[in-house]
Amino acid sequence: MKRTGTFITKEELEGVRIEQKTSGMFLSGGQPMGNPQRRVKQLVRKYDMPEGTGLDLSNGEFVSNE
C-alpha cells in the first residue's frame, strides 16, 4: 500500500464513515442506505486520483496498491 499524501476534507471523511456505518442497512421498500464504495469512487474522480485508488478511513488519505 502506497500513501499518496493527498487527503480529503474532514466533512468528506465523515460522509464516507457514515456511509460505511449504514452499509448493509435498508430503508423501507428495500432501498439500501449506505454505499461507501460509491462515495470513495466519487472522491477519487473529484481529486483526480488514478483508477483503483483507495481511502484510508483512519485519516482520509488516498492510498494506492502500486
PDB file of N, CA, C, O and CB in Angstrom:
ATOM      1  N   MET A   1       0.846  -1.175   0.000  1.00  0.00           N
ATOM      2  CA  MET A   1       0.000   0.000   0.000  1.00  0.00           C
ATOM      3  C   MET A   1       0.893   1.240   0.000  1.00  0.00           C
ATOM      4  O   MET A   1       1.730   1.426   0.883  1.00  0.00           O
ATOM      5  CB  MET A   1      -0.964  -0.003   1.223  1.00  0.00           C
ATOM      6  N   LYS A   2       0.694   2.068  -0.998  1.00  0.00           N
ATOM      7  CA  LYS A   2       1.494   3.286  -1.138  1.00  0.00           C
ATOM      8  C   LYS A   2       0.645   4.509  -0.782  1.00  0.00           C
ATOM      9  O   LYS A   2      -0.436   4.700  -1.338  1.00  0.00           O
ATOM     10  CB  LYS A   2       2.054   3.414  -2.582  1.00  0.00           C
ATOM     11  N   ARG A   3       1.122   5.311   0.118  1.00  0.00           N
ATOM     12  CA  ARG A   3       0.415   6.523   0.523  1.00  0.00           C
ATOM     13  C   ARG A   3       0.669   7.620  -0.502  1.00  0.00           C
ATOM     14  O   ARG A   3       1.785   7.771  -0.998  1.00  0.00           O
ATOM     15  CB  ARG A   3       0.861   6.981   1.938  1.00  0.00           C
ATOM     16  N   THR A   4      -0.378   8.387  -0.816  1.00  0.00           N
ATOM     17  CA  THR A   4      -0.263   9.400  -1.864  1.00  0.00           C
ATOM     18  C   THR A   4       0.037  10.794  -1.315  1.00  0.00           C
ATOM     19  O   THR A   4       0.538  11.644  -2.051  1.00  0.00           O
ATOM     20  CB  THR A   4      -1.535   9.442  -2.672  1.00  0.00           C
ATOM     21  N   GLY A   5      -0.257  11.043  -0.049  1.00  0.00           N
ATOM     22  CA  GLY A   5      -0.071  12.374   0.519  1.00  0.00           C
ATOM     23  C   GLY A   5      -1.230  13.311   0.231  1.00  0.00           C
ATOM     24  O   GLY A   5      -1.176  14.489   0.585  1.00  0.00           O
ATOM     25  N   THR A   6      -2.281  12.804  -0.409  1.00  0.00           N
ATOM     26  CA  THR A   6      -3.469  13.598  -0.709  1.00  0.00           C
ATOM     27  C   THR A   6      -4.580  13.198   0.249  1.00  0.00           C
ATOM     28  O   THR A   6      -4.892  12.016   0.397  1.00  0.00           O
ATOM     29  CB  THR A   6      -3.917  13.408  -2.189  1.00  0.00           C
ATOM     30  N   PHE A   7      -5.173  14.193   0.896  1.00  0.00           N
ATOM     31  CA  PHE A   7      -6.203  13.949   1.908  1.00  0.00           C
ATOM     32  C   PHE A   7      -7.517  14.600   1.489  1.00  0.00           C
ATOM     33  O   PHE A   7      -7.524  15.640   0.830  1.00  0.00           O
ATOM     34  CB  PHE A   7      -5.755  14.486   3.286  1.00  0.00           C
ATOM     35  N   ILE A   8      -8.628  13.976   1.877  1.00  0.00           N
ATOM     36  CA  ILE A   8      -9.936  14.581   1.683  1.00  0.00           C
ATOM     37  C   ILE A   8     -10.236  15.465   2.897  1.00  0.00           C
ATOM     38  O   ILE A   8      -9.519  15.419   3.896  1.00  0.00           O
ATOM     39  CB  ILE A   8     -11.045  13.487   1.485  1.00  0.00           C
ATOM     40  N   THR A   9     -11.296  16.266   2.804  1.00  0.00           N
ATOM     41  CA  THR A   9     -11.654  17.147   3.914  1.00  0.00           C
ATOM     42  C   THR A   9     -12.267  16.336   5.063  1.00  0.00           C
ATOM     43  O   THR A   9     -12.674  15.189   4.880  1.00  0.00           O
ATOM     44  CB  THR A   9     -12.640  18.244   3.439  1.00  0.00           C
ATOM     45  N   LYS A  10     -12.324  16.945   6.230  1.00  0.00           N
ATOM     46  CA  LYS A  10     -12.927  16.283   7.392  1.00  0.00           C
ATOM     47  C   LYS A  10     -14.398  15.965   7.136  1.00  0.00           C
ATOM     48  O   LYS A  10     -14.893  14.914   7.542  1.00  0.00           O
ATOM     49  CB  LYS A  10     -12.789  17.166   8.647  1.00  0.00           C
ATOM     50  N   GLU A  11     -15.088  16.876   6.461  1.00  0.00           N
ATOM     51  CA  GLU A  11     -16.503  16.669   6.167  1.00  0.00           C
ATOM     52  C   GLU A  11     -16.688  15.493   5.206  1.00  0.00           C
ATOM     53  O   GLU A  11     -17.597  14.683   5.386  1.00  0.00           O
ATOM     54  CB  GLU A  11     -17.120  17.947   5.572  1.00  0.00           C
ATOM     55  N   GLU A  12     -15.835  15.398   4.192  1.00  0.00           N
ATOM     56  CA  GLU A  12     -15.916  14.282   3.251  1.00  0.00           C
ATOM     57  C   GLU A  12     -15.597  12.966   3.942  1.00  0.00           C
ATOM     58  O   GLU A  12     -16.248  11.954   3.680  1.00  0.00           O
ATOM     59  CB  GLU A  12     -14.962  14.502   2.075  1.00  0.00           C
ATOM     60  N   LEU A  13     -14.601  12.969   4.825  1.00  0.00           N
ATOM     61  CA  LEU A  13     -14.242  11.760   5.564  1.00  0.00           C
ATOM     62  C   LEU A  13     -15.398  11.311   6.451  1.00  0.00           C
ATOM     63  O   LEU A  13     -15.689  10.119   6.539  1.00  0.00           O
ATOM     64  CB  LEU A  13     -12.980  11.999   6.413  1.00  0.00           C
ATOM     65  N   GLU A  14     -16.048  12.251   7.099  1.00  0.00           N
ATOM     66  CA  GLU A  14     -17.193  11.912   7.939  1.00  0.00           C
ATOM     67  C   GLU A  14     -18.321  11.310   7.095  1.00  0.00           C
ATOM     68  O   GLU A  14     -18.993  10.377   7.536  1.00  0.00           O
ATOM     69  CB  GLU A  14     -17.696  13.160   8.694  1.00  0.00           C
ATOM     70  N   GLY A  15     -18.530  11.839   5.885  1.00  0.00           N
ATOM     71  CA  GLY A  15     -19.545  11.283   4.988  1.00  0.00           C
ATOM     72  C   GLY A  15     -19.245   9.848   4.611  1.00  0.00           C
ATOM     73  O   GLY A  15     -20.150   9.014   4.577  1.00  0.00           O
ATOM     74  N   VAL A  16     -17.976   9.545   4.324  1.00  0.00           N
ATOM     75  CA  VAL A  16     -17.598   8.170   3.979  1.00  0.00           C
ATOM     76  C   VAL A  16     -17.792   7.262   5.190  1.00  0.00           C
ATOM     77  O   VAL A  16     -18.260   6.132   5.053  1.00  0.00           O
ATOM     78  CB  VAL A  16     -16.125   8.107   3.483  1.00  0.00           C
ATOM     79  N   ARG A  17     -17.439   7.749   6.358  1.00  0.00           N
ATOM     80  CA  ARG A  17     -17.612   6.936   7.576  1.00  0.00           C
ATOM     81  C   ARG A  17     -19.082   6.637   7.840  1.00  0.00           C
ATOM     82  O   ARG A  17     -19.429   5.528   8.246  1.00  0.00           O
ATOM     83  CB  ARG A  17     -17.001   7.652   8.791  1.00  0.00           C
ATOM     84  N   ILE A  18     -19.951   7.626   7.611  1.00  0.00           N
ATOM     85  CA  ILE A  18     -21.391   7.405   7.784  1.00  0.00           C
ATOM     86  C   ILE A  18     -21.884   6.368   6.782  1.00  0.00           C
ATOM     87  O   ILE A  18     -22.654   5.474   7.132  1.00  0.00           O
ATOM     88  CB  ILE A  18     -22.176   8.730   7.617  1.00  0.00           C
ATOM     89  N   GLU A  19     -21.434   6.492   5.523  1.00  0.00           N
ATOM     90  CA  GLU A  19     -21.812   5.508   4.501  1.00  0.00           C
ATOM     91  C   GLU A  19     -21.379   4.106   4.938  1.00  0.00           C
ATOM     92  O   GLU A  19     -22.115   3.138   4.748  1.00  0.00           O
ATOM     93  CB  GLU A  19     -21.177   5.869   3.127  1.00  0.00           C
ATOM     94  N   GLN A  20     -20.184   4.002   5.522  1.00  0.00           N
ATOM     95  CA  GLN A  20     -19.683   2.700   5.966  1.00  0.00           C
ATOM     96  C   GLN A  20     -20.533   2.153   7.109  1.00  0.00           C
ATOM     97  O   GLN A  20     -20.864   0.968   7.130  1.00  0.00           O
ATOM     98  CB  GLN A  20     -18.212   2.809   6.404  1.00  0.00           C
ATOM     99  N   LYS A  21     -20.883   3.017   8.055  1.00  0.00           N
ATOM    100  CA  LYS A  21     -21.666   2.573   9.210  1.00  0.00           C
ATOM    101  C   LYS A  21     -23.064   2.120   8.819  1.00  0.00           C
ATOM    102  O   LYS A  21     -23.620   1.217   9.443  1.00  0.00           O
ATOM    103  CB  LYS A  21     -21.761   3.686  10.233  1.00  0.00           C
ATOM    104  N   THR A  22     -23.637   2.737   7.794  1.00  0.00           N
ATOM    105  CA  THR A  22     -25.002   2.391   7.399  1.00  0.00           C
ATOM    106  C   THR A  22     -25.048   1.366   6.269  1.00  0.00           C
ATOM    107  O   THR A  22     -26.127   0.951   5.845  1.00  0.00           O
ATOM    108  CB  THR A  22     -25.743   3.637   6.979  1.00  0.00           C
ATOM    109  N   SER A  23     -23.890   0.965   5.792  1.00  0.00           N
ATOM    110  CA  SER A  23     -23.839  -0.047   4.728  1.00  0.00           C
ATOM    111  C   SER A  23     -24.460  -1.340   5.233  1.00  0.00           C
ATOM    112  O   SER A  23     -24.158  -1.800   6.334  1.00  0.00           O
ATOM    113  CB  SER A  23     -22.374  -0.292   4.256  1.00  0.00           C
ATOM    114  N   GLY A  24     -25.316  -1.911   4.431  1.00  0.00           N
ATOM    115  CA  GLY A  24     -25.997  -3.143   4.827  1.00  0.00           C
ATOM    116  C   GLY A  24     -27.350  -2.892   5.452  1.00  0.00           C
ATOM    117  O   GLY A  24     -28.120  -3.831   5.654  1.00  0.00           O
ATOM    118  N   MET A  25     -27.659  -1.624   5.767  1.00  0.00           N
ATOM    119  CA  MET A  25     -28.979  -1.282   6.289  1.00  0.00           C
ATOM    120  C   MET A  25     -29.878  -0.916   5.111  1.00  0.00           C
ATOM    121  O   MET A  25     -29.404  -0.442   4.078  1.00  0.00           O
ATOM    122  CB  MET A  25     -28.897  -0.105   7.324  1.00  0.00           C
ATOM    123  N   PHE A  26     -31.165  -1.140   5.276  1.00  0.00           N
ATOM    124  CA  PHE A  26     -32.113  -0.873   4.196  1.00  0.00           C
ATOM    125  C   PHE A  26     -33.251   0.011   4.687  1.00  0.00           C
ATOM    126  O   PHE A  26     -33.730  -0.139   5.810  1.00  0.00           O
ATOM    127  CB  PHE A  26     -32.668  -2.187   3.629  1.00  0.00           C
ATOM    128  N   LEU A  27     -33.675   0.929   3.836  1.00  0.00           N
ATOM    129  CA  LEU A  27     -34.857   1.734   4.093  1.00  0.00           C
ATOM    130  C   LEU A  27     -36.084   0.895   3.764  1.00  0.00           C
ATOM    131  O   LEU A  27     -35.972  -0.163   3.145  1.00  0.00           O
ATOM    132  CB  LEU A  27     -34.837   3.056   3.264  1.00  0.00           C
ATOM    133  N   SER A  28     -37.242   1.366   4.174  1.00  0.00           N
ATOM    134  CA  SER A  28     -38.454   0.629   3.824  1.00  0.00           C
ATOM    135  C   SER A  28     -38.562   0.561   2.307  1.00  0.00           C
ATOM    136  O   SER A  28     -38.231   1.523   1.613  1.00  0.00           O
ATOM    137  CB  SER A  28     -39.721   1.296   4.445  1.00  0.00           C
ATOM    138  N   GLY A  29     -39.013  -0.546   1.804  1.00  0.00           N
ATOM    139  CA  GLY A  29     -39.089  -0.766   0.367  1.00  0.00           C
ATOM    140  C   GLY A  29     -37.851  -1.440  -0.187  1.00  0.00           C
ATOM    141  O   GLY A  29     -37.781  -1.720  -1.384  1.00  0.00           O
ATOM    142  N   GLY A  30     -36.858  -1.709   0.677  1.00  0.00           N
ATOM    143  CA  GLY A  30     -35.676  -2.446   0.256  1.00  0.00           C
ATOM    144  C   GLY A  30     -34.553  -1.617  -0.325  1.00  0.00           C
ATOM    145  O   GLY A  30     -33.594  -2.178  -0.856  1.00  0.00           O
ATOM    146  N   GLN A  31     -34.641  -0.279  -0.243  1.00  0.00           N
ATOM    147  CA  GLN A  31     -33.583   0.570  -0.790  1.00  0.00           C
ATOM    148  C   GLN A  31     -32.394   0.612   0.179  1.00  0.00           C
ATOM    149  O   GLN A  31     -32.572   0.930   1.354  1.00  0.00           O
ATOM    150  CB  GLN A  31     -34.117   2.005  -1.064  1.00  0.00           C
ATOM    151  N   PRO A  32     -31.170   0.292  -0.307  1.00  0.00           N
ATOM    152  CA  PRO A  32     -30.006   0.323   0.579  1.00  0.00           C
ATOM    153  C   PRO A  32     -29.665   1.749   1.013  1.00  0.00           C
ATOM    154  O   PRO A  32     -29.877   2.701   0.262  1.00  0.00           O
ATOM    155  CB  PRO A  32     -28.801  -0.311  -0.112  1.00  0.00           C
ATOM    156  N   MET A  33     -29.139   1.887   2.226  1.00  0.00           N
ATOM    157  CA  MET A  33     -28.815   3.211   2.767  1.00  0.00           C
ATOM    158  C   MET A  33     -27.399   3.649   2.406  1.00  0.00           C
ATOM    159  O   MET A  33     -27.226   4.665   1.732  1.00  0.00           O
ATOM    160  CB  MET A  33     -28.979   3.212   4.278  1.00  0.00           C
ATOM    161  N   GLY A  34     -26.400   2.914   2.834  1.00  0.00           N
ATOM    162  CA  GLY A  34     -25.024   3.340   2.670  1.00  0.00           C
ATOM    163  C   GLY A  34     -24.292   2.589   1.574  1.00  0.00           C
ATOM    164  O   GLY A  34     -24.472   1.382   1.407  1.00  0.00           O
ATOM    165  N   ASN A  35     -23.455   3.319   0.820  1.00  0.00           N
ATOM    166  CA  ASN A  35     -22.645   2.689  -0.212  1.00  0.00           C
ATOM    167  C   ASN A  35     -21.274   3.365  -0.197  1.00  0.00           C
ATOM    168  O   ASN A  35     -21.019   4.259  -1.005  1.00  0.00           O
ATOM    169  CB  ASN A  35     -23.327   2.796  -1.629  1.00  0.00           C
ATOM    170  N   PRO A  36     -20.383   2.944   0.721  1.00  0.00           N
ATOM    171  CA  PRO A  36     -19.088   3.608   0.842  1.00  0.00           C
ATOM    172  C   PRO A  36     -18.218   3.488  -0.405  1.00  0.00           C
ATOM    173  O   PRO A  36     -17.429   4.389  -0.690  1.00  0.00           O
ATOM    174  CB  PRO A  36     -18.348   3.048   2.011  1.00  0.00           C
ATOM    175  N   GLN A  37     -18.347   2.398  -1.150  1.00  0.00           N
ATOM    176  CA  GLN A  37     -17.550   2.239  -2.370  1.00  0.00           C
ATOM    177  C   GLN A  37     -17.902   3.313  -3.389  1.00  0.00           C
ATOM    178  O   GLN A  37     -17.017   3.888  -4.022  1.00  0.00           O
ATOM    179  CB  GLN A  37     -17.765   0.844  -2.979  1.00  0.00           C
ATOM    180  N   ARG A  38     -19.190   3.582  -3.546  1.00  0.00           N
ATOM    181  CA  ARG A  38     -19.630   4.617  -4.482  1.00  0.00           C
ATOM    182  C   ARG A  38     -19.082   5.978  -4.067  1.00  0.00           C
ATOM    183  O   ARG A  38     -18.611   6.747  -4.904  1.00  0.00           O
ATOM    184  CB  ARG A  38     -21.168   4.661  -4.559  1.00  0.00           C
ATOM    185  N   ARG A  39     -19.149   6.271  -2.765  1.00  0.00           N
ATOM    186  CA  ARG A  39     -18.671   7.566  -2.256  1.00  0.00           C
ATOM    187  C   ARG A  39     -17.171   7.721  -2.501  1.00  0.00           C
ATOM    188  O   ARG A  39     -16.723   8.790  -2.916  1.00  0.00           O
ATOM    189  CB  ARG A  39     -18.980   7.705  -0.746  1.00  0.00           C
ATOM    190  N   VAL A  40     -16.390   6.668  -2.251  1.00  0.00           N
ATOM    191  CA  VAL A  40     -14.942   6.740  -2.469  1.00  0.00           C
ATOM    192  C   VAL A  40     -14.639   6.921  -3.954  1.00  0.00           C
ATOM    193  O   VAL A  40     -13.751   7.696  -4.311  1.00  0.00           O
ATOM    194  CB  VAL A  40     -14.245   5.468  -1.931  1.00  0.00           C
ATOM    195  N   LYS A  41     -15.362   6.219  -4.822  1.00  0.00           N
ATOM    196  CA  LYS A  41     -15.151   6.385  -6.265  1.00  0.00           C
ATOM    197  C   LYS A  41     -15.423   7.821  -6.698  1.00  0.00           C
ATOM    198  O   LYS A  41     -14.709   8.360  -7.544  1.00  0.00           O
ATOM    199  CB  LYS A  41     -16.050   5.421  -7.053  1.00  0.00           C
ATOM    200  N   GLN A  42     -16.451   8.444  -6.123  1.00  0.00           N
ATOM    201  CA  GLN A  42     -16.752   9.842  -6.429  1.00  0.00           C
ATOM    202  C   GLN A  42     -15.602  10.746  -5.994  1.00  0.00           C
ATOM    203  O   GLN A  42     -15.228  11.673  -6.713  1.00  0.00           O
ATOM    204  CB  GLN A  42     -18.059  10.275  -5.743  1.00  0.00           C
ATOM    205  N   LEU A  43     -15.050  10.475  -4.828  1.00  0.00           N
ATOM    206  CA  LEU A  43     -13.936  11.288  -4.318  1.00  0.00           C
ATOM    207  C   LEU A  43     -12.669  11.067  -5.138  1.00  0.00           C
ATOM    208  O   LEU A  43     -11.902  12.006  -5.353  1.00  0.00           O
ATOM    209  CB  LEU A  43     -13.666  10.961  -2.842  1.00  0.00           C
ATOM    210  N   VAL A  44     -12.443   9.847  -5.594  1.00  0.00           N
ATOM    211  CA  VAL A  44     -11.286   9.556  -6.447  1.00  0.00           C
ATOM    212  C   VAL A  44     -11.373  10.394  -7.721  1.00  0.00           C
ATOM    213  O   VAL A  44     -10.377  10.970  -8.160  1.00  0.00           O
ATOM    214  CB  VAL A  44     -11.214   8.035  -6.793  1.00  0.00           C
ATOM    215  N   ARG A  45     -12.566  10.460  -8.310  1.00  0.00           N
ATOM    216  CA  ARG A  45     -12.743  11.285  -9.515  1.00  0.00           C
ATOM    217  C   ARG A  45     -12.582  12.769  -9.202  1.00  0.00           C
ATOM    218  O   ARG A  45     -11.948  13.504  -9.959  1.00  0.00           O
ATOM    219  CB  ARG A  45     -14.122  11.031 -10.138  1.00  0.00           C
ATOM    220  N   LYS A  46     -13.162  13.206  -8.080  1.00  0.00           N
ATOM    221  CA  LYS A  46     -13.101  14.621  -7.701  1.00  0.00           C
ATOM    222  C   LYS A  46     -11.651  15.086  -7.526  1.00  0.00           C
ATOM    223  O   LYS A  46     -11.285  16.175  -7.968  1.00  0.00           O
ATOM    224  CB  LYS A  46     -13.894  14.860  -6.402  1.00  0.00           C
ATOM    225  N   TYR A  47     -10.837  14.260  -6.883  1.00  0.00           N
ATOM    226  CA  TYR A  47      -9.446  14.624  -6.605  1.00  0.00           C
ATOM    227  C   TYR A  47      -8.493  14.185  -7.721  1.00  0.00           C
ATOM    228  O   TYR A  47      -7.275  14.307  -7.591  1.00  0.00           O
ATOM    229  CB  TYR A  47      -9.005  14.011  -5.285  1.00  0.00           C
ATOM    230  N   ASP A  48      -9.056  13.677  -8.811  1.00  0.00           N
ATOM    231  CA  ASP A  48      -8.282  13.270  -9.984  1.00  0.00           C
ATOM    232  C   ASP A  48      -7.177  12.275  -9.624  1.00  0.00           C
ATOM    233  O   ASP A  48      -6.025  12.430 -10.029  1.00  0.00           O
ATOM    234  CB  ASP A  48      -7.674  14.494 -10.658  1.00  0.00           C
ATOM    235  N   MET A  49      -7.552  11.261  -8.862  1.00  0.00           N
ATOM    236  CA  MET A  49      -6.622  10.204  -8.473  1.00  0.00           C
ATOM    237  C   MET A  49      -6.727   9.066  -9.483  1.00  0.00           C
ATOM    238  O   MET A  49      -7.748   8.941 -10.160  1.00  0.00           O
ATOM    239  CB  MET A  49      -6.918   9.696  -7.026  1.00  0.00           C
ATOM    240  N   PRO A  50      -5.693   8.233  -9.598  1.00  0.00           N
ATOM    241  CA  PRO A  50      -5.745   7.106 -10.544  1.00  0.00           C
ATOM    242  C   PRO A  50      -6.854   6.110 -10.182  1.00  0.00           C
ATOM    243  O   PRO A  50      -7.184   5.926  -9.010  1.00  0.00           O
ATOM    244  CB  PRO A  50      -4.387   6.381 -10.579  1.00  0.00           C
ATOM    245  N   GLU A  51      -7.412   5.482 -11.199  1.00  0.00           N
ATOM    246  CA  GLU A  51      -8.444   4.460 -11.002  1.00  0.00           C
ATOM    247  C   GLU A  51      -7.898   3.357 -10.087  1.00  0.00           C
ATOM    248  O   GLU A  51      -6.752   2.933 -10.241  1.00  0.00           O
ATOM    249  CB  GLU A  51      -8.908   3.862 -12.373  1.00  0.00           C
ATOM    250  N   GLY A  52      -8.701   2.903  -9.154  1.00  0.00           N
ATOM    251  CA  GLY A  52      -8.280   1.854  -8.236  1.00  0.00           C
ATOM    252  C   GLY A  52      -7.679   2.376  -6.941  1.00  0.00           C
ATOM    253  O   GLY A  52      -7.310   1.591  -6.068  1.00  0.00           O
ATOM    254  N   THR A  53      -7.578   3.696  -6.810  1.00  0.00           N
ATOM    255  CA  THR A  53      -7.064   4.289  -5.566  1.00  0.00           C
ATOM    256  C   THR A  53      -8.091   4.093  -4.472  1.00  0.00           C
ATOM    257  O   THR A  53      -9.291   4.232  -4.706  1.00  0.00           O
ATOM    258  CB  THR A  53      -6.737   5.805  -5.747  1.00  0.00           C
ATOM    259  N   GLY A  54      -7.621   3.770  -3.277  1.00  0.00           N
ATOM    260  CA  GLY A  54      -8.496   3.575  -2.132  1.00  0.00           C
ATOM    261  C   GLY A  54      -8.371   4.715  -1.147  1.00  0.00           C
ATOM    262  O   GLY A  54      -7.701   5.712  -1.419  1.00  0.00           O
ATOM    263  N   LEU A  55      -9.014   4.569  -0.004  1.00  0.00           N
ATOM    264  CA  LEU A  55      -9.021   5.613   1.013  1.00  0.00           C
ATOM    265  C   LEU A  55      -8.776   5.006   2.380  1.00  0.00           C
ATOM    266  O   LEU A  55      -9.431   4.037   2.765  1.00  0.00           O
ATOM    267  CB  LEU A  55     -10.350   6.383   0.997  1.00  0.00           C
ATOM    268  N   ASP A  56      -7.833   5.577   3.111  1.00  0.00           N
ATOM    269  CA  ASP A  56      -7.566   5.172   4.492  1.00  0.00           C
ATOM    270  C   ASP A  56      -8.576   5.896   5.375  1.00  0.00           C
ATOM    271  O   ASP A  56      -8.497   7.114   5.537  1.00  0.00           O
ATOM    272  CB  ASP A  56      -6.078   5.500   4.923  1.00  0.00           C
ATOM    273  N   LEU A  57      -9.525   5.157   5.947  1.00  0.00           N
ATOM    274  CA  LEU A  57     -10.576   5.780   6.740  1.00  0.00           C
ATOM    275  C   LEU A  57     -10.102   6.282   8.093  1.00  0.00           C
ATOM    276  O   LEU A  57     -10.850   6.980   8.779  1.00  0.00           O
ATOM    277  CB  LEU A  57     -11.688   4.816   6.938  1.00  0.00           C
ATOM    278  N   SER A  58      -8.891   5.950   8.495  1.00  0.00           N
ATOM    279  CA  SER A  58      -8.399   6.444   9.777  1.00  0.00           C
ATOM    280  C   SER A  58      -7.979   7.914   9.689  1.00  0.00           C
ATOM    281  O   SER A  58      -8.052   8.649  10.674  1.00  0.00           O
ATOM    282  CB  SER A  58      -7.223   5.591  10.253  1.00  0.00           C
ATOM    283  N   ASN A  59      -7.532   8.340   8.475  1.00  0.00           N
ATOM    284  CA  ASN A  59      -7.065   9.734   8.363  1.00  0.00           C
ATOM    285  C   ASN A  59      -7.518  10.443   7.090  1.00  0.00           C
ATOM    286  O   ASN A  59      -7.247  11.634   6.938  1.00  0.00           O
ATOM    287  CB  ASN A  59      -5.566   9.767   8.427  1.00  0.00           C
ATOM    288  N   GLY A  60      -8.196   9.758   6.171  1.00  0.00           N
ATOM    289  CA  GLY A  60      -8.704  10.391   4.961  1.00  0.00           C
ATOM    290  C   GLY A  60      -7.687  10.539   3.852  1.00  0.00           C
ATOM    291  O   GLY A  60      -7.876  11.360   2.954  1.00  0.00           O
ATOM    292  N   GLU A  61      -6.615   9.770   3.890  1.00  0.00           N
ATOM    293  CA  GLU A  61      -5.578   9.839   2.865  1.00  0.00           C
ATOM    294  C   GLU A  61      -5.842   8.795   1.782  1.00  0.00           C
ATOM    295  O   GLU A  61      -6.209   7.657   2.072  1.00  0.00           O
ATOM    296  CB  GLU A  61      -4.180   9.631   3.489  1.00  0.00           C
ATOM    297  N   PHE A  62      -5.649   9.205   0.533  1.00  0.00           N
ATOM    298  CA  PHE A  62      -5.761   8.259  -0.569  1.00  0.00           C
ATOM    299  C   PHE A  62      -4.550   7.324  -0.545  1.00  0.00           C
ATOM    300  O   PHE A  62      -3.430   7.738  -0.246  1.00  0.00           O
ATOM    301  CB  PHE A  62      -5.866   9.004  -1.936  1.00  0.00           C
ATOM    302  N   VAL A  63      -4.804   6.053  -0.868  1.00  0.00           N
ATOM    303  CA  VAL A  63      -3.740   5.064  -0.922  1.00  0.00           C
ATOM    304  C   VAL A  63      -3.858   4.277  -2.224  1.00  0.00           C
ATOM    305  O   VAL A  63      -4.948   4.091  -2.765  1.00  0.00           O
ATOM    306  CB  VAL A  63      -3.797   4.117   0.306  1.00  0.00           C
ATOM    307  N   SER A  64      -2.706   3.821  -2.709  1.00  0.00           N
ATOM    308  CA  SER A  64      -2.647   3.060  -3.951  1.00  0.00           C
ATOM    309  C   SER A  64      -1.995   1.716  -3.659  1.00  0.00           C
ATOM    310  O   SER A  64      -1.191   1.608  -2.734  1.00  0.00           O
ATOM    311  CB  SER A  64      -1.865   3.836  -5.057  1.00  0.00           C
ATOM    312  N   ASN A  65      -2.331   0.692  -4.438  1.00  0.00           N
ATOM    313  CA  ASN A  65      -1.696  -0.608  -4.224  1.00  0.00           C
ATOM    314  C   ASN A  65      -0.502  -0.786  -5.140  1.00  0.00           C
ATOM    315  O   ASN A  65      -0.063  -1.920  -5.336  1.00  0.00           O
ATOM    316  CB  ASN A  65      -2.696  -1.737  -4.446  1.00  0.00           C
ATOM    317  N   GLU A  66       0.035   0.256  -5.699  1.00  0.00           N
ATOM    318  CA  GLU A  66       1.241   0.167  -6.531  1.00  0.00           C
ATOM    319  C   GLU A  66       2.464   0.111  -5.662  1.00  0.00           C
ATOM    320  O   GLU A  66       3.581   0.033  -6.173  1.00  0.00           O
ATOM    321  CB  GLU A  66       1.337   1.350  -7.498  1.00  0.00           C
TER     322      GLU A  66
END
